Amino acid sequence: MKTSGGGETGGRGLAELPLDQVRTLLAVVDEGTFDAAAAVLHVTPSAVSQRVKALEQRTGRVLLMRTKPVRPTESGEVVVRFARQLARLEKDARDELGMTADAEPTRVSVAVNADSLATWFLPALEQVPGELRLSYELRREDESHTAALLREGRVMAAVTSSPDAVTGCSVRALGRMRYVAAAAPECAARWFGDADGRGHGDGDARETGTGRAAAAAFAAAPVIVFDRRDDFQDMFVRRLGGRGAGAWRHYVPTSEGFLDAVAAGLGWGMVPVTQAGELLRTGVLTELAPGRPLDVPLYWQQWKLDSPALAAVAEAVVAGAARALRGAG
C-alpha cells in the first residue's frame, strides 16, 4: 500500500497487523528477552526475531529498544497496548461462548496510588460481584505517574491525578483526596511552636510575615517523604512562600509506614484525612497549618473496551470514591 507521496506507508490500521507478530512483540516485552519469549511461545529465538523485524518493517517504525531487558519504544507502546486490549477482548469473547475453563479467573490490571490503596480502594473492589471471578493485578504507583502505565499498555485502568485522557482511554472524575500537614505533638512543639500561624486569620492573610515564618519552620524541621520522586511536602512549603521542605528527610515508601513515621515523631508530613482522621481527632497527631489543606483531584482512566469485567470494576470504584472522597460525583 502506497501513500500519495509514493512511499511505503507506516500508518496501516492496527487491524491489519498480523496477530502472531503482535503477540510475539508482547511476549518479548513481558518476558524481557527474545530467548525467554521464544520459550513461552514454543518457537525458536530466530523465529521471534524474524516476527519482530517483520512487524517493524510493516509499521515502518522501530518498536523495541534492544536493551536488557528489552523496552518498547513510543511506537512499540502503541502496539503493546493494542496487543493487551486484543487479549482482553478475546478472553471476554471466549467467556461468553463458554470456551473458557470454569477455574480460569479474569485478570484485571489496575494502577493505583498508595494512599488510595491503603484507604478506600480495596473496600470498593469488595463490591464487585463475586460471580465475575476476577483476579486483580494491582500496580502501586504515585497518582501523578499511574497514567504512564496506561500509556505503556501495562494496565487496563488507573487511578490518576491527570484529567487528560491517555490515547484510547476514557476518563471519569472520582473526587478529591484531602491532605493536611501533621506531626506528633512533641515534634510539633519542638520545631514549630507558633510558627504555624494558628489563630491569625485565613490562609490568604498568612502570606505575609507569618507565612514566611511558617515556611521557614517547615523547611528546618525533619520531614517524611514517600520516595525520591515525592515532592508533595515540597509543594506544600512552596505554597507557604518557601522554597521547599528541608534536607533532613526520612524516606518511607508505604502509606501505612509513612503515617506511622509521622505519628512516631520522626518528622512532619502530608497525611490523608481519610487515613489519619482518627489520629487527628484524638490528638495523636497535630495539624500544623489549620485552614491550609491540599486537595488532590483523582480520576479513573480505563481502556475504551466493551468489557464486562472492566465495566464492573469501574462501577465499583466510582461508587467507592463517592463514599470516601470530597466532591465526588
Kinemage of the C-alpha trace (Angstrom):
@kinemage 1
@onewidth
@group {chain A} dominant
@subgroup {mainchain}
@vectorlist {calphas} color= white
{ca met a 1} P 0.000 0.000 0.000
{ca lys a 2} L 1.426 3.350 -1.089
{ca thr a 3} L 0.895 6.827 0.239
{ca ser a 4} L 0.033 9.728 -2.044
{ca gly a 5} L 3.715 10.604 -1.955
{ca gly a 6} L 4.654 7.234 -3.372
{ca gly a 7} L 6.392 5.770 -0.290
{ca glu a 8} L 5.515 2.771 1.779
{ca thr a 9} L 3.078 3.813 4.492
{ca gly a 10} L 3.786 3.304 8.189
{ca gly a 11} L 0.180 4.191 9.059
{ca arg a 12} L -1.598 0.883 8.487
{ca gly a 13} L -4.574 0.342 10.779
{ca leu a 14} L -3.848 -1.871 13.739
{ca ala a 15} L -6.498 -4.316 12.496
{ca glu a 16} L -4.170 -5.084 9.557
{ca leu a 17} L -1.263 -6.084 11.754
{ca pro a 18} L -0.560 -9.851 11.750
{ca leu a 19} L -1.732 -11.144 15.102
{ca asp a 20} L 1.122 -13.628 15.507
{ca gln a 21} L 3.615 -10.790 15.146
{ca val a 22} L 1.697 -8.567 17.573
{ca arg a 23} L 1.513 -11.338 20.180
{ca thr a 24} L 5.205 -12.076 19.704
{ca leu a 25} L 6.108 -8.441 20.378
{ca leu a 26} L 4.024 -8.526 23.560
{ca ala a 27} L 5.744 -11.711 24.706
{ca val a 28} L 9.175 -10.149 24.187
{ca val a 29} L 8.195 -7.067 26.209
{ca asp a 30} L 6.661 -9.140 29.009
{ca glu a 31} L 9.477 -11.685 29.205
{ca gly a 32} L 12.285 -9.170 28.731
{ca thr a 33} L 14.384 -11.096 26.181
{ca phe a 34} L 13.947 -12.789 22.803
{ca asp a 35} L 15.078 -16.123 24.248
{ca ala a 36} L 12.550 -16.013 27.105
{ca ala a 37} L 9.770 -15.068 24.703
{ca ala a 38} L 10.742 -17.967 22.437
{ca ala a 39} L 10.426 -20.376 25.367
{ca val a 40} L 6.944 -19.080 26.236
{ca leu a 41} L 5.790 -19.182 22.603
{ca his a 42} L 7.421 -22.592 21.945
{ca val a 43} L 9.330 -21.315 18.921
{ca thr a 44} L 12.994 -20.607 18.259
{ca pro a 45} L 14.629 -17.279 19.179
{ca ser a 46} L 15.299 -16.820 15.473
{ca ala a 47} L 11.571 -17.051 14.733
{ca val a 48} L 10.844 -14.460 17.422
{ca ser a 49} L 13.433 -12.099 15.970
{ca gln a 50} L 12.053 -12.555 12.452
{ca arg a 51} L 8.487 -11.804 13.578
{ca val a 52} L 9.525 -8.634 15.383
{ca lys a 53} L 11.585 -7.451 12.422
{ca ala a 54} L 8.671 -8.168 10.073
{ca leu a 55} L 6.341 -6.159 12.299
{ca glu a 56} L 8.802 -3.265 12.385
{ca gln a 57} L 9.071 -3.365 8.592
{ca arg a 58} L 5.299 -3.438 8.266
{ca thr a 59} L 4.802 -0.427 10.556
{ca gly a 60} L 7.870 1.415 9.331
{ca arg a 61} L 8.862 2.043 12.974
{ca val a 62} L 11.407 0.721 15.433
{ca leu a 63} L 9.250 -0.960 18.078
{ca leu a 64} L 11.823 -2.283 20.534
{ca met a 65} L 14.959 -0.963 22.158
{ca arg a 66} L 17.334 -3.949 22.219
{ca thr a 67} L 18.374 -3.472 25.837
{ca lys a 68} L 18.386 -5.976 28.702
{ca pro a 69} L 15.555 -6.236 29.411
{ca val a 70} L 14.130 -5.013 26.113
{ca arg a 71} L 11.900 -1.958 26.242
{ca pro a 72} L 9.227 -0.778 23.819
{ca thr a 73} L 9.736 2.495 22.002
{ca glu a 74} L 6.922 5.035 21.939
{ca ser a 75} L 5.599 3.351 18.787
{ca gly a 76} L 6.091 -0.040 20.401
{ca glu a 77} L 3.926 1.026 23.338
{ca val a 78} L 1.058 1.609 20.915
{ca val a 79} L 1.336 -1.940 19.572
{ca val a 80} L 1.768 -3.411 23.063
{ca arg a 81} L -1.362 -1.627 24.263
{ca phe a 82} L -3.243 -2.953 21.239
{ca ala a 83} L -1.998 -6.476 21.972
{ca arg a 84} L -3.223 -6.341 25.571
{ca gln a 85} L -6.596 -4.948 24.535
{ca leu a 86} L -6.895 -7.661 21.922
{ca ala a 87} L -6.169 -10.320 24.551
{ca arg a 88} L -8.816 -8.780 26.827
{ca leu a 89} L -11.462 -8.859 24.069
{ca glu a 90} L -10.527 -12.418 23.138
{ca lys a 91} L -10.876 -13.527 26.764
{ca asp a 92} L -14.295 -11.860 27.078
{ca ala a 93} L -15.476 -13.500 23.859
{ca arg a 94} L -14.287 -16.936 24.987
{ca asp a 95} L -16.078 -16.476 28.305
{ca glu a 96} L -19.350 -15.543 26.609
{ca leu a 97} L -19.056 -18.519 24.258
{ca gly a 98} L -18.379 -20.890 27.150
{ca met a 99} L -14.934 -21.752 25.784
{ca thr a 100} L -13.034 -20.874 28.992
{ca ala a 101} L -12.383 -23.387 31.737
{ca asp a 102} L -14.507 -22.711 34.841
{ca ala a 103} L -11.418 -22.445 37.043
{ca glu a 104} L -9.826 -19.701 34.997
{ca pro a 105} L -10.439 -16.219 36.507
{ca thr a 106} L -10.476 -12.992 34.535
{ca arg a 107} L -7.423 -10.817 35.212
{ca val a 108} L -7.883 -7.059 35.624
{ca ser a 109} L -4.749 -4.937 35.986
{ca val a 110} L -5.043 -1.526 37.678
{ca ala a 111} L -2.502 1.128 38.679
{ca val a 112} L -3.427 2.875 41.922
{ca asn a 113} L -1.675 5.317 44.241
{ca ala a 114} L -0.554 4.108 47.676
{ca asp a 115} L -2.883 6.300 49.733
{ca ser a 116} L -5.977 5.197 47.812
{ca leu a 117} L -4.839 1.596 48.112
{ca ala a 118} L -4.471 1.993 51.894
{ca thr a 119} L -7.865 3.645 52.385
{ca trp a 120} L -10.866 3.423 50.069
{ca phe a 121} L -9.815 1.404 47.004
{ca leu a 122} L -9.874 -2.159 48.359
{ca pro a 123} L -13.274 -1.708 50.072
{ca ala a 124} L -14.543 -0.508 46.696
{ca leu a 125} L -13.341 -3.703 44.985
{ca glu a 126} L -15.237 -5.739 47.593
{ca gln a 127} L -18.437 -4.512 45.934
{ca val a 128} L -17.620 -6.157 42.583
{ca pro a 129} L -19.936 -9.179 42.167
{ca gly a 130} L -18.082 -12.340 43.168
{ca glu a 131} L -19.628 -14.397 40.378
{ca leu a 132} L -17.476 -12.488 37.880
{ca arg a 133} L -14.418 -14.344 39.257
{ca leu a 134} L -11.952 -11.507 38.772
{ca ser a 135} L -8.241 -11.727 39.521
{ca tyr a 136} L -6.720 -8.340 40.325
{ca glu a 137} L -3.184 -7.298 39.466
{ca leu a 138} L -2.687 -4.006 41.313
{ca arg a 139} L 0.333 -1.857 40.482
{ca arg a 140} L 1.157 0.672 43.206
{ca glu a 141} L 2.399 3.951 41.761
{ca asp a 142} L 2.194 7.655 42.566
{ca glu a 143} L -1.022 9.168 41.214
{ca ser a 144} L 0.988 11.526 39.000
{ca his a 145} L 2.698 8.551 37.329
{ca thr a 146} L -0.076 5.943 37.034
{ca ala a 147} L -1.158 7.297 33.631
{ca ala a 148} L 2.264 6.295 32.266
{ca leu a 149} L 1.456 2.633 32.967
{ca leu a 150} L -1.753 3.030 30.961
{ca arg a 151} L 0.153 4.680 28.132
{ca glu a 152} L 2.649 1.804 28.089
{ca gly a 153} L -0.183 -0.728 27.988
{ca arg a 154} L 0.883 -2.326 31.277
{ca val a 155} L -2.504 -1.830 32.973
{ca met a 156} L -6.120 -1.624 31.815
{ca ala a 157} L -7.142 1.149 34.184
{ca ala a 158} L -5.653 3.594 36.660
{ca val a 159} L -6.454 5.966 39.491
{ca thr a 160} L -4.606 9.068 38.393
{ca ser a 161} L -4.329 12.784 39.097
{ca ser a 162} L -4.387 13.594 35.383
{ca pro a 163} L -7.693 14.660 33.788
{ca asp a 164} L -6.145 14.330 30.312
{ca ala a 165} L -7.179 11.063 28.728
{ca val a 166} L -4.464 8.688 27.591
{ca thr a 167} L -4.971 7.749 23.952
{ca gly a 168} L -7.629 5.061 23.722
{ca cys a 169} L -8.895 5.652 27.257
{ca ser a 170} L -11.914 7.284 28.880
{ca val a 171} L -11.787 9.498 32.000
{ca arg a 172} L -14.171 9.923 34.935
{ca ala a 173} L -13.680 12.261 37.902
{ca leu a 174} L -13.607 10.415 41.235
{ca gly a 175} L -13.303 13.265 43.723
{ca arg a 176} L -10.597 14.913 45.811
{ca met a 177} L -8.377 13.351 48.450
{ca arg a 178} L -7.611 15.874 51.179
{ca tyr a 179} L -4.199 16.090 52.847
{ca val a 180} L -3.091 18.152 55.857
{ca ala a 181} L 0.362 18.870 57.251
{ca ala a 182} L 0.713 16.999 60.550
{ca ala a 183} L 3.228 15.878 63.152
{ca ala a 184} L 3.275 14.210 66.540
{ca pro a 185} L 2.661 16.735 69.375
{ca glu a 186} L 6.268 16.512 70.605
{ca cys a 187} L 7.622 17.137 67.103
{ca ala a 188} L 5.183 19.995 66.585
{ca ala a 189} L 6.218 21.668 69.863
{ca arg a 190} L 9.933 21.304 69.160
{ca trp a 191} L 10.055 22.501 65.578
{ca phe a 192} L 7.020 24.684 65.008
{ca gly a 193} L 5.827 26.414 68.174
{ca asp a 194} L 3.560 29.246 66.992
{ca ala a 195} L 5.073 29.392 63.506
{ca asp a 196} L 2.061 27.610 62.006
{ca gly a 197} L 0.065 30.815 62.295
{ca arg a 198} L -2.842 29.324 64.206
{ca gly a 199} L -5.312 31.971 65.238
{ca his a 200} L -4.046 34.524 62.696
{ca gly a 201} L -6.999 34.573 60.349
{ca asp a 202} L -7.474 32.900 56.980
{ca gly a 203} L -4.826 31.444 54.681
{ca asp a 204} L -4.534 34.498 52.438
{ca ala a 205} L -3.584 36.713 55.382
{ca arg a 206} L -0.694 34.424 56.225
{ca glu a 207} L 1.177 35.151 53.026
{ca thr a 208} L 2.889 37.975 54.951
{ca gly a 209} L 5.387 37.584 57.798
{ca thr a 210} L 3.503 34.730 59.441
{ca gly a 211} L 3.508 32.761 56.191
{ca arg a 212} L 7.263 33.205 55.767
{ca ala a 213} L 7.830 32.184 59.384
{ca ala a 214} L 5.745 29.059 58.849
{ca ala a 215} L 7.645 28.211 55.641
{ca ala a 216} L 10.947 28.621 57.484
{ca ala a 217} L 9.792 26.300 60.268
{ca phe a 218} L 8.683 23.625 57.796
{ca ala a 219} L 11.989 23.923 55.931
{ca ala a 220} L 14.008 23.480 59.134
{ca ala a 221} L 12.100 20.515 60.549
{ca pro a 222} L 12.733 16.871 59.605
{ca val a 223} L 10.224 15.688 57.034
{ca ile a 224} L 8.790 12.327 55.978
{ca val a 225} L 8.611 11.680 52.228
{ca phe a 226} L 7.354 8.625 50.364
{ca asp a 227} L 10.295 8.205 47.976
{ca arg a 228} L 12.718 10.335 45.966
{ca arg a 229} L 10.034 11.248 43.432
{ca asp a 230} L 7.694 12.520 46.147
{ca asp a 231} L 7.588 16.336 46.061
{ca phe a 232} L 4.237 16.730 47.815
{ca gln a 233} L 5.741 18.122 51.004
{ca asp a 234} L 7.928 20.499 48.970
{ca met a 235} L 4.873 21.732 47.076
{ca phe a 236} L 3.099 22.485 50.369
{ca val a 237} L 6.021 24.562 51.680
{ca arg a 238} L 6.252 26.433 48.372
{ca arg a 239} L 2.600 27.381 48.784
{ca leu a 240} L 3.534 28.912 52.123
{ca gly a 241} L 6.115 31.055 50.344
{ca gly a 242} L 9.200 28.923 50.958
{ca arg a 243} L 11.479 27.063 48.569
{ca gly a 244} L 10.532 23.597 49.719
{ca ala a 245} L 10.830 21.167 52.608
{ca gly a 246} L 14.149 20.723 54.383
{ca ala a 247} L 17.080 18.483 53.572
{ca trp a 248} L 16.586 16.330 56.696
{ca arg a 249} L 14.390 13.643 55.141
{ca his a 250} L 13.168 10.194 56.068
{ca tyr a 251} L 12.083 8.032 53.117
{ca val a 252} L 9.201 5.689 53.993
{ca pro a 253} L 7.771 4.033 50.855
{ca thr a 254} L 4.451 2.681 52.175
{ca ser a 255} L 1.321 4.600 53.041
{ca glu a 256} L 0.890 2.878 56.399
{ca gly a 257} L 4.587 3.233 57.242
{ca phe a 258} L 4.508 6.910 56.267
{ca leu a 259} L 1.678 7.593 58.724
{ca asp a 260} L 3.382 5.537 61.428
{ca ala a 261} L 6.615 7.523 60.962
{ca val a 262} L 4.773 10.818 61.355
{ca ala a 263} L 2.931 9.536 64.442
{ca ala a 264} L 6.235 8.294 65.906
{ca gly a 265} L 7.626 11.824 65.806
{ca leu a 266} L 10.313 11.278 63.162
{ca gly a 267} L 9.153 14.356 61.287
{ca trp a 268} L 6.200 16.111 59.704
{ca gly a 269} L 4.372 15.019 56.595
{ca met a 270} L 1.271 15.491 54.467
{ca val a 271} L -1.237 12.861 55.615
{ca pro a 272} L -4.591 11.978 54.004
{ca val a 273} L -7.539 12.895 56.206
{ca thr a 274} L -9.340 9.685 55.226
{ca gln a 275} L -6.484 7.708 56.780
{ca ala a 276} L -5.371 9.973 59.636
{ca gly a 277} L -8.704 11.464 60.723
{ca glu a 278} L -8.980 9.498 63.960
{ca leu a 279} L -5.364 10.251 64.919
{ca leu a 280} L -6.012 13.951 64.385
{ca arg a 281} L -9.250 13.874 66.388
{ca thr a 282} L -7.666 12.091 69.343
{ca gly a 283} L -4.541 14.241 69.456
{ca val a 284} L -2.097 11.532 68.386
{ca leu a 285} L -1.286 13.890 65.510
{ca thr a 286} L -1.304 17.683 65.498
{ca glu a 287} L -2.384 19.583 62.402
{ca leu a 288} L 0.347 22.118 61.740
{ca ala a 289} L -1.449 24.530 59.427
{ca pro a 290} L -5.218 24.543 60.058
{ca gly a 291} L -7.119 26.020 57.161
{ca arg a 292} L -4.396 25.072 54.669
{ca pro a 293} L -5.270 21.629 53.339
{ca leu a 294} L -4.156 20.347 49.952
{ca asp a 295} L -6.783 18.599 47.849
{ca val a 296} L -5.583 16.185 45.169
{ca pro a 297} L -8.154 15.505 42.426
{ca leu a 298} L -8.341 11.868 41.381
{ca tyr a 299} L -9.629 10.417 38.122
{ca trp a 300} L -10.427 6.945 36.826
{ca gln a 301} L -8.975 6.217 33.401
{ca gln a 302} L -9.601 2.950 31.586
{ca trp a 303} L -9.367 1.389 28.161
{ca lys a 304} L -12.297 2.110 25.853
{ca leu a 305} L -13.361 -1.514 25.667
{ca asp a 306} L -16.775 -3.119 25.944
{ca ser a 307} L -15.523 -5.443 28.675
{ca pro a 308} L -17.970 -6.655 31.358
{ca ala a 309} L -15.135 -7.178 33.827
{ca leu a 310} L -13.691 -3.700 33.363
{ca ala a 311} L -17.157 -2.122 33.489
{ca ala a 312} L -17.945 -3.845 36.794
{ca val a 313} L -14.669 -2.679 38.351
{ca ala a 314} L -15.238 0.886 37.130
{ca glu a 315} L -18.732 0.980 38.617
{ca ala a 316} L -17.462 -0.256 41.988
{ca val a 317} L -14.513 2.164 42.035
{ca val a 318} L -16.664 5.188 41.188
{ca ala a 319} L -19.178 4.215 43.889
{ca gly a 320} L -16.407 3.645 46.436
{ca ala a 321} L -14.860 7.018 45.647
{ca ala a 322} L -18.249 8.686 46.096
{ca arg a 323} L -18.360 7.366 49.658
{ca ala a 324} L -14.775 8.280 50.573
{ca leu a 325} L -13.641 11.352 48.620
{ca arg a 326} L -14.629 15.002 48.645
{ca gly a 327} L -16.573 16.453 45.763
{ca ala a 328} L -17.211 13.000 44.298
{ca gly a 329} L -19.759 12.831 41.546
